Amino acid sequence: MVKIGTHVSSSRSLDLVFDRGKEVGAQTIQFFLSSPRSWKWKERTEEEKQFFLKKRKETGISPVVVHSSYLFNLASGDRELRKKSIRGVINELQLCEELNIDYYVIHPGKAKGLTYRKAVKNILQSMKIILSEVELKSTTFLYETLAGQKGEIGKTTDELSELIEPFTDKKIGICVDTCHIYSAGYKINDKEGFFRYKEELEEKIGLENVKVIHCNDSKTPFNSRKDRHQHIGEGSIGYTGFENFLNDEYFSKLPFILETPKEGNWDIINMERLKNLIKAPVAQQDRAPVSGAGGRRFESCRAH
């Protein structure tokens, strides 16, 4: 069965992510460990950690994904910023291990005035420090595919391969974001383009190292190099791109997590739209795509 879920708020107490996921019918969830736009690190009590583990078992929601802070930049040429980023990632990964988090997703980094080669070198050096302090046992570290805006590193499979290659003995892989790869020039809403992308992943990274799919349509055109998420079927990717992933022999086994705009009851609508694109024998629903939205607003997972 294809697992479909969404990013949820972790405000007030971490265990509430499961209540919020259950409320919208998510089978898998993603959340932040603390504010993604603040450097302040919040220590969690043992009681809160135990509540989290208990609630996870009770709800059965799995896998569980944590998205890193948006402030971290492991590629930065600013030594203080890079140092703070390394410490931030270490703090988050250590907590992930305590909470038995399945996957930790991070944007690899931005060059910001550096050459590509220097930026990659900084990321690799940062990772060596991080992995010297945190042993990845429960949690797999995932670089997210990026759209290629503002000097972002990780917009192509070649770039991601460079970041993974030195750490093949570690629990490290990638998270594919549909909006990002489409904006970076991978035409996934075309059968030929989709299979070409899959072949490239298999050749340069290994399909077994692709662990999570961020399911987002794009507000901007193909190859725009812009990171603007849209509701499923409402953007330039359209339903076909998601249908390709959901019905693929390998990708259909991965968790599909929405990071679409948090407005009204669009989480529920977007999840239903994805389910309706699944064909037999993995079909969950057989209805036309859902439309319309209303109701409450939710926290958004977007640096977009």
C-alpha positions in Angstrom: 0.0 0.0 0.0 1.3 3.4 -0.9 1.8 5.6 2.2 0.7 9.2 1.8 1.0 11.9 4.4 1.9 15.5 5.1 4.1 18.0 7.0 2.5 18.8 10.4 3.1 21.3 13.2 5.1 20.3 16.2 4.1 23.3 18.3 3.5 23.0 22.1 4.7 19.3 22.3 6.4 16.9 19.9 3.9 14.1 20.5 1.1 16.3 19.1 2.5 15.7 15.6 0.7 12.3 15.6 -2.6 13.8 16.7 -2.3 16.3 13.9 -1.4 13.7 11.4 -4.3 11.4 12.4 -6.7 14.4 12.2 -6.1 14.7 8.5 -5.7 11.0 7.8 -2.0 11.0 7.2 -0.3 7.6 7.1 3.2 9.2 7.3 4.3 12.6 8.6 7.1 15.1 8.6 7.7 17.9 11.1 10.3 20.4 12.5 12.0 19.7 15.8 12.0 23.5 16.6 11.2 26.7 14.7 12.8 26.4 11.2 13.5 30.1 11.2 15.1 30.5 14.6 18.6 29.5 15.9 17.2 28.9 19.4 17.4 25.3 20.3 14.7 23.9 22.6 15.7 21.1 24.9 13.0 18.4 25.3 12.2 16.8 28.6 12.3 13.0 29.1 8.6 13.1 29.7 7.9 14.7 26.3 10.2 12.2 24.6 8.3 9.3 26.2 4.9 10.8 25.2 6.2 11.0 21.6 7.3 7.4 21.5 4.1 6.2 23.1 1.9 8.2 20.7 3.8 6.9 17.8 3.2 3.3 18.8 -0.5 4.0 19.5 -1.2 5.7 16.1 0.9 3.5 13.9 1.9 6.4 11.8 5.1 5.5 10.0 7.7 6.3 8.7 8.3 9.5 10.7 10.4 12.2 9.0 12.1 15.3 10.5 12.9 18.3 8.3 16.0 20.3 9.4 15.9 24.0 10.1 15.9 26.3 7.0 18.7 28.4 8.6 21.4 25.7 8.3 23.9 26.1 5.5 26.7 23.5 5.6 28.2 25.1 2.4 28.6 28.6 3.8 31.8 30.5 3.4 31.0 32.3 6.7 32.8 30.2 9.3 30.6 31.2 12.2 27.4 30.4 10.2 28.8 27.1 9.1 29.9 26.3 12.7 26.4 27.2 14.0 24.8 25.0 11.2 27.0 22.1 12.1 26.0 22.3 15.8 22.4 22.7 14.8 22.4 19.6 12.7 24.2 17.7 15.5 21.6 18.7 18.0 18.7 17.7 15.7 20.3 14.4 14.7 21.0 13.5 18.3 17.3 14.1 19.2 16.2 12.2 16.1 18.2 9.1 17.4 16.6 9.4 20.8 13.1 9.5 19.2 13.8 6.7 16.7 13.1 9.0 13.8 13.3 7.2 10.4 14.5 10.0 8.2 16.2 13.4 8.6 15.9 15.7 5.5 18.1 18.7 4.9 18.8 21.1 2.1 22.5 20.4 1.3 23.5 24.1 1.2 24.0 27.4 -0.7 27.2 28.6 -2.2 26.5 32.3 -1.6 29.6 33.8 -3.3 31.7 30.7 -3.3 32.7 28.6 -6.3 30.8 25.3 -6.7 33.9 23.3 -5.8 34.5 25.2 -2.6 30.9 25.0 -1.5 30.9 21.2 -2.0 34.2 21.0 0.0 32.6 22.9 2.9 29.6 20.5 2.9 31.8 17.4 2.9 34.0 18.8 5.7 30.8 19.8 7.7 29.5 16.3 7.3 32.7 14.7 8.5 32.4 16.7 11.7 28.7 15.9 12.1 29.2 12.1 11.6 32.1 12.1 14.0 29.7 13.2 16.7 26.5 11.4 15.8 26.3 7.7 15.0 23.4 7.1 12.7 21.6 4.0 13.9 17.8 4.6 13.8 17.9 7.7 11.6 18.9 7.9 7.9 20.3 11.3 6.8 18.8 12.5 3.5 19.9 15.3 1.2 16.9 16.9 -0.5 16.9 17.5 -4.2 16.8 21.3 -4.8 15.5 23.6 -7.5 18.8 25.4 -8.2 17.9 28.9 -7.1 20.4 31.3 -5.4 23.5 29.0 -5.6 21.8 25.9 -4.2 23.9 22.8 -4.2 22.0 19.6 -4.9 20.0 20.5 -8.0 21.3 17.5 -10.1 22.0 13.9 -9.5 25.6 14.5 -10.2 25.8 17.1 -7.4 24.0 14.8 -5.0 26.2 11.9 -5.9 29.3 13.9 -5.0 27.8 14.6 -1.5 27.0 11.0 -0.9 30.0 9.2 -2.4 32.4 9.8 0.6 29.9 8.4 3.1 28.7 5.2 1.4 29.2 3.3 4.6 26.8 5.6 6.5 23.0 5.8 6.6 22.9 8.5 4.0 20.5 8.9 1.0 18.3 11.4 -0.7 14.8 12.8 -0.6 13.3 13.6 -4.0 11.1 16.8 -4.1 8.9 16.8 -7.2 8.6 20.5 -7.4 12.3 21.0 -7.1 13.4 18.4 -9.6 10.9 19.7 -12.2 12.1 23.3 -11.6 15.7 22.1 -11.9 15.0 20.6 -15.4 13.8 17.1 -14.9 10.5 16.7 -16.9 8.9 14.1 -14.7 5.4 14.8 -16.1 6.4 13.2 -19.3 6.8 9.4 -19.4 10.2 9.6 -21.2 11.4 12.3 -18.9 10.3 10.4 -15.8 12.0 7.2 -16.8 15.2 9.1 -17.8 15.3 10.7 -14.4 14.8 7.3 -12.7 17.6 5.8 -14.8 19.8 8.7 -13.8 19.1 8.1 -10.1 19.8 4.4 -10.4 23.1 5.0 -12.3 24.5 7.8 -10.2 23.0 7.4 -6.7 21.3 4.0 -6.6 17.5 3.7 -6.3 18.0 2.0 -2.9 19.3 5.3 -1.6 16.1 7.2 -2.5 14.0 7.1 0.7 11.3 9.8 0.7 9.3 11.7 -1.9 8.2 15.3 -1.2 5.0 15.6 -3.2 4.5 19.2 -4.4 3.2 20.7 -7.6 5.0 23.8 -9.0 3.7 27.3 -9.2 6.4 28.1 -11.8 7.1 26.6 -15.3 9.4 23.7 -16.1 13.1 24.5 -15.6 12.3 27.8 -13.9 15.0 27.2 -11.1 12.4 28.6 -8.7 11.1 26.9 -5.5 7.4 27.6 -5.3 5.1 24.8 -4.1 1.5 24.4 -5.3 -1.4 22.1 -4.6 -1.5 18.8 -6.4 -2.9 19.2 -10.0 -3.0 23.0 -9.6 0.5 23.7 -10.9 2.6 23.2 -14.0 3.5 19.6 -13.1 -0.1 18.4 -13.2 -1.5 15.0 -12.3 0.7 13.0 -14.7 3.9 13.6 -12.9 2.5 12.3 -9.6 0.8 9.4 -11.3 4.2 8.4 -12.7 5.8 8.2 -9.2 2.8 6.7 -7.4 2.5 3.8 -9.8 6.2 3.1 -10.2 7.5 -0.3 -9.0 10.1 1.3 -6.8 8.8 4.7 -5.8 5.4 3.4 -4.8 7.1 1.7 -1.8 8.3 5.0 -0.4 6.5 7.5 1.8 4.9 10.4 -0.1 4.8 13.6 2.0 3.0 16.8 1.1 4.6 20.2 1.6 1.9 22.1 -0.2 0.5 25.5 1.0 -1.2 25.1 4.4 -4.6 26.6 3.9 -8.1 25.4 4.6 -8.5 21.6 4.3 -6.1 21.3 1.4 -4.0 18.7 3.1 -7.0 16.3 3.0 -7.8 17.3 -0.6 -4.2 16.9 -1.8 -3.9 13.4 -0.1 -7.1 12.3 -1.7 -5.9 13.5 -5.1 -2.8 11.5 -4.8 -4.7 8.4 -3.7 -7.0 8.7 -6.7 -4.0 8.6 -9.0 -3.0 5.1 -7.8 -3.8 2.3 -10.1 -4.5 -1.4 -9.3 -3.1 -3.4 -7.7 -2.0 -0.7 -5.3 -5.1 1.4 -5.7 -6.6 2.8 -2.5 -9.4 4.8 -4.0 -11.1 4.9 -7.4 -12.6 8.4 -7.6 -12.0 11.5 -9.6 -9.6 14.1 -8.3 -11.0 16.0 -5.3 -11.6 19.8 -5.7 -12.5 22.7 -3.5 -11.2 23.7 -0.1 -12.3 25.6 3.0 -11.9 25.6 6.8 -8.9 26.1 9.0 -5.3 27.1 8.3 -2.3 25.0 9.3 1.4 25.5 9.7 3.3 25.5 6.4 6.5 23.7 5.6 8.0 26.0 3.0 11.2 27.8 2.5 9.6 28.5 -0.8 
